[in-house]
Amino acid sequence: MRDQPLLIRIGMSLYLLMFFTYLLGPLVLMGITAFNSASFPQITPWEVFSFEWFSKLFADDRILEGLENSLYVGFFTVILSVSMGLAGALVLTQIWPKLRATYYTLIIAPILVPGVVIGISTLVFWAEINRRLGLSPDSFLANGIFLTVLGQSTFIASYCMLVFVARLQRYDTGLTEAALDLGASHIQAFRKIQLPFLYPAMASSAVLAFLASFENYNTSIFTHQKYATLTIILSQKVRLGIDPSISALAFIIVCLTIFFALLNEVRTRRAQLAVANGAPVGVVTGGFKAPGFFAGNPAAVILALFVAGIVATIAISQVYDPEPAKSVLLKEKRAAQQLRIQALQQRMKERRMQKEMKGPDIFGGKTAGEKAKSGGAVNPGKGAFGSIWKSDSLKSVIPTDEKKDKNGLKSKSPGVNTFGNVFAPTNLEDAAGSRKKDAPKE
């Protein structure tokens, strides 16, 4: 029983380690590949520490154009989504209680609809509106930025509304009623009391909307027209093969995310410390004014170290030259390649010698090994093709007959054999004589 708390702590530590490794491991590995000079994102084998992929990233016009389009779309999506989300949340708090469940379901429904369906429906709907109004195909209703903003805002506004609803659940409606009793109008009560209370929710929903817009692909792929966003550009580049410049972009995005997360954590910790020290909640802003910026705030220390690391990395990239190391690596690669070629040639030579020493002679007779042992030429014997290559095969196939000529001398001439008498020297004369006999007389 005494060891149980220790075991629980160890188990929880292992669980958290595995969880964060699973969650952040791929991002860390991708960030490391951005500094490897290899032409493909990889950690092993490591080649040369280099910043060249960052230079290539900022020299890629397509990626920069996609990033610009994503920023435009994200900016307008944030404005539209936050406005619609705030309006939807306020209506939800003011609507008749029996209709709230139905209204809430209708507002949340776009989150459940696939992004592909939203993208196609947005494109078809506004194309029909553009046609019915008699506008040209290049009008603003057919503009890729306009369609993408509308398509993304359709479901991102629902996320924003959930953030505002969560904040409004802690709002004291008695403050608004008191303002109205004191003679303020509804607009004044909202602007002076309720809206300042919603500022944190507005900031959170704006960040959420921008991130959701920036990474969206399913909806944007159907509505972007000629204004491709960054995610679309990256997907097109991946089809043709990726290089570590994409890892460099991911590293920059991760660094920005960590920076703003630490910044928010610093503000939150300072506000909590101020409240703990007796400061009124209404006057706590969580700013960054010195002195005491790092006092009791580990997030501030981490933020300072993180910024210092980024600044040092940028400074090193301005003076570091990886070319000498790359030249040495190239020589090593060529030497290793030459050794592999020589080893391959040696193996091929050994295989060829083994075949010559062990392989049978397809023409019959002795093998090459036996030939080398005997030290002389080998007369083909009966082998894969029978005995047709023997030196006396023609003699056995074409026997000769002895005949006497007019002078009584003996002469040899081919006789009837396996092939008949087709090799007899008098065949042509006999054939000519037979044709003369058979020819009709005139």
C-alpha positions, 0 to 999 in steps of 0.5 A, a space after each residue: 500500500 505504501 508503494 501504490 502512490 509511487 507506482 501511480 506517479 511512475 505510471 502517470 509519468 510514463 503515460 504523459 511521456 508516451 502521450 506527448 511523444 506521440 503528439 509532438 514527436 512527428 513535429 520535432 522530427 520534421 523540424 530536425 529534417 529542415 536542417 539536413 542538407 539531404 534532398 529528401 526529408 530525413 534524419 538518418 543518414 545525417 549529411 550536413 547541417 544547413 540552412 539552405 532549405 529556408 532560403 529555398 522556401 523564401 525563394 519559392 514563389 508558389 508557396 509565398 503566393 499560397 501563404 498570402 492567399 491563406 492570410 487574406 482568407 484567414 483575415 476575412 474569415 475571422 471577421 465574418 466567423 466571429 461576428 456570426 458566432 457572437 450574434 448566434 450566441 447572443 440570440 441563443 441567450 435571448 430566444 424563447 427557452 423552448 426553441 433553444 434546443 432546436 436553434 442550437 441544433 441548427 447552429 451546430 449542424 454545419 460542424 457535422 457536415 463534411 467539408 467536401 459537401 460544404 465546398 461543392 454546395 457553396 460553389 454551386 449556390 453562388 454560381 447560380 446566384 451569379 448567373 441569375 443576376 446576369 453577372 460575368 463569370 469574373 464577377 466578385 461572386 465568382 472570386 475564389 477569395 470570396 467563395 473560400 471565405 463564405 465556405 469556411 465561415 459556414 462551419 467556423 462560425 459554429 466553433 466561434 459560437 460555442 466559445 461565446 456560449 461558454 463565456 456567456 454562461 458565466 455572465 451575470 445578466 443582472 449587470 445588464 438589467 442594472 444598467 437598463 434601470 439606470 437609464 442606459 439603452 440596450 446598445 449602451 449596456 451591451 457596449 459598456 458592460 457585456 462586450 468588455 466581458 466577451 473580449 477574452 472569448 472574442 480573442 479565443 474565437 478569433 485565434 480558433 477561426 484563423 487556425 481553422 481557416 489556415 489549415 482547411 483543405 476539404 472546403 478550399 479545394 472546391 472554392 479557391 478557383 485561381 487563388 490557391 491557399 497554402 494547404 492546396 499548394 503543399 498538396 500539389 507539391 507533395 504529388 510531385 515529390 517533397 523536399 525539406 523546404 516543406 519541413 522548413 515551413 513546418 518548423 516556422 509555423 511550429 515556432 510561431 505557435 509555441 511563441 504565441 502559446 508561451 506569450 499567452 501563458 505568460 500573461 495568464 500567469 502574471 494575472 494569476 499572480 497579481 490576483 493572488 497578491 491582492 490586486 482587484 480582478 478588474 484591473 489585472 491586465 496581465 501585461 509584460 511590464 518590468 520589473 518582476 517579469 520573471 518573478 515566479 513565472 517559469 513561462 516567462 523564463 521559457 519564453 525568453 530562452 525560446 526567443 534567444 534561441 531563435 535569434 541565435 539561430 538566425 544570426 548563425 544562419 547569416 555567417 554559416 557556410 555549409 559548402 566546405 562540409 558538403 564538398 568533403 561529404 561529396 568526396 566521401 560519397 564518391 569514394 564509397 560508390 567507387 568501392 561498391 562498384 569495385 566490390 560488385 565487379 569482383 563478385 561478378 568476376 568470381 561468379 563467372 569463374 565459378 560458372 566456368 569451373 563448374 558448369 557443363 559444356 553444352 556442346 558435350 565433352 569435358 567441363 571447363 574445369 576438366 579441360 583446365 586440369 587436362 591442360 589441352 583442348 577438348 574434343 566435343 563428345 556426346 553432350 546436350 546436342 548428341 554427337 553431331 559435333 564429333 569430328 567423324 559424324 559426317 563420315 558416319 552419316 555419309 558412308 562412301 562406296 568404292 567404284 572403278 572408273 574406265 581405267 580400272 582405278 578405284 574412286 570413292 563417292 558418297 553412297 546411300 546413307 542416312 540422308 540418302 544419296 543427296 551428297 553424291 557428286 553425280 546427282 546433278 548430271 543424273 538429274 540433267 540426263 533424266 530431263 533430256 530423256 523425258 523431253 519430247 522430240 521435235 
